[in-house]
Amino acid sequence: MLDGPRLSPLSGEPAKRLVVILHGYGADGADLIELGRAWAEALPDAAFVAPNAPDVCDIWAAGRQWFPLTMRDPSEYWRGVVAARPVLDEFIDAELARHGLSEAETALVGFSQGAMMALHAGLRRKKCLAGIAAYSGLLAGPEFVAEEAASRPPILLVHGEKDDVVPPFHRGNAQAALEDAGFEVASHGIEGLGHGIDPTGTQLGAAFLRRVLA
């Protein structure tokens, strides 16, 4: 079972909302739990959790990975998200049970490889999540979305226009495939930003989460 850093609601009360944050390749949950701190004031009744991915990173033993990255091609992304989805679903189920919450009170956020996981797993959950926010990622297997999506939560896509790790054209590709499949998508390119999340992206995430978790 996955585990990672958690933040209790700023309100001091039991959680009424849950935000699950998925880190990128070679990082770990501690890398992104800071997003929860940044969003806590906007979401005072939300608990935040940033699970560590299941495997030790192939190229950085101090980090974790959701799946291996060697060729970095569409078939590898697809195989990776499919293989990693069950363990993520199990973790989400356990967190919902821990807090006594439902998918409707839960948002999924991911960065880079974590964004790939959020988009893949989030769309295939039988009960609809409140929303999915994907930063600097891509949509693996876009040709399968319309057929395999079990629910259609609202989606936020944020990507740096200077990203040289996951090129920014992936944002447009994901937006097109998701909108064609009937999803509500808010899509933002951030000028001058590379592979990361800046204050603008953090603010976009806060506004999105406040809306979908209202």
Secondary structure, DSSP 8 states (H G I E B T S, - for coil): -----EE--TTSS--SEEEEEE--TTB-HHHHHHHHHHHTTT-TTEEEE----SEE-SS-TTSEESS--SS-SHHHHHHHHHHHHHHHHHHHHHHHHHHT--GGGEEEEEETHHHHHHHHHHHT-SS--SEEEEES---S-GGGHHHH-S----EEEEEETT-SSS-THHHHHHHHHHHHTT--EEEEEETT--SS--HHHHHHHHHHHHHHT-
